[in-house]
Amino acid sequence: MAAVMIGVDPRKASHTAVALSAAEEPLGELRVRACAAQAGRLLAWAAAWPQRTWAGRGRRWHRPPAGPAAGVRG
């Protein structure tokens, strides 16, 4: 088991990462803008814990189909 777990909550405008110890104590937190340019900042922050595991929260976008794809019959 890794000494540190880093959980990431991706949102539309920002991503928040929290580092937790094996005892589930918070070690640090970082919020960055949701853009590719901030990825390096997140990785540099996480480098403080070389024995780390990443955990992320996924999102599924459900949109109702429209038009003929929806099986609309006229």
HUHUDA-V813144 format. One record per residue. RES is the residue in one letter. SS is DSSP state (h for helix, s for strand, l for the rest). PHI is phi in whole degrees, -180 to 180 (NA if undefined). Layout:
RES;SS;PHI
RES;SS;PHI
This chain:
M;l;NA
A;l;-70
A;l;-70
V;s;-135
M;s;-111
I;s;-111
G;s;-99
V;s;-122
D;s;-112
P;s;-81
R;l;-122
K;l;-64
A;l;-100
S;s;-152
H;s;-124
T;s;-113
A;s;-119
V;s;-130
A;s;-99
L;s;-121
S;s;-76
A;l;-62
A;l;-89
E;l;64
E;l;-96
P;s;-66
L;s;-108
G;s;179
E;s;-144
L;s;-144
R;s;-121
V;s;-127
R;s;-65
A;l;-84
C;l;-154
A;h;-60
A;h;-64
Q;h;-90
A;h;-59
G;h;-62
R;h;-65
L;h;-65
L;h;-66
A;h;-65
W;h;-63
A;h;-69
A;l;-62
A;l;-65
W;l;-124
P;l;-64
Q;l;-94
R;s;-125
T;s;-125
W;s;-99
A;s;-133
G;s;-130
R;s;-104
G;l;-93
R;l;-131
R;l;-119
W;l;-100
H;l;-110
R;l;-122
P;l;-68
P;l;-65
A;l;-121
G;h;65
P;h;-59
A;h;-66
A;h;-83
G;l;77
V;l;-68
R;l;-113
G;l;-111
